[in-house]
């Protein structure tokens, strides 16, 4: 795998967001250390059943061009 342009940031699960009312999976809001202010939080499906306060690593990598 090409790792050019890949970045890994440490983060902490800040909040769990219940989406069952709209029939969607729970999301985890992750606060990222070292990211710019506008990008210091991400929300992802909580498929790993993380708990608030859990330390995680988030890797961002470029995606192949979609035609």
Residue pairs with C-beta under 8 A, 6 or more apart in sequence:
3 61
4 62
5 61
5 62
6 59
6 60
6 61
6 62
7 59
7 60
7 61
8 57
8 58
8 59
8 60
9 32
9 33
9 34
9 35
9 57
9 58
9 60
10 32
10 33
10 34
10 55
10 56
10 57
11 30
11 31
11 32
11 33
11 42
11 55
11 56
11 57
11 58
12 30
12 31
12 33
12 53
12 54
12 55
12 56
13 28
13 29
13 30
13 50
13 51
13 52
13 53
13 54
13 56
14 29
14 30
14 31
14 41
14 52
15 28
15 29
15 52
16 26
16 27
16 28
16 29
16 46
16 50
16 51
16 52
17 26
17 27
17 28
17 29
17 43
18 26
19 25
19 26
19 27
20 26
25 45
25 46
25 47
26 45
26 46
27 43
27 44
27 45
27 46
28 43
28 44
28 45
28 46
28 50
29 41
29 42
29 43
30 41
30 42
30 43
30 44
30 56
30 58
31 40
31 41
32 39
32 40
32 41
32 42
32 58
42 58
50 56
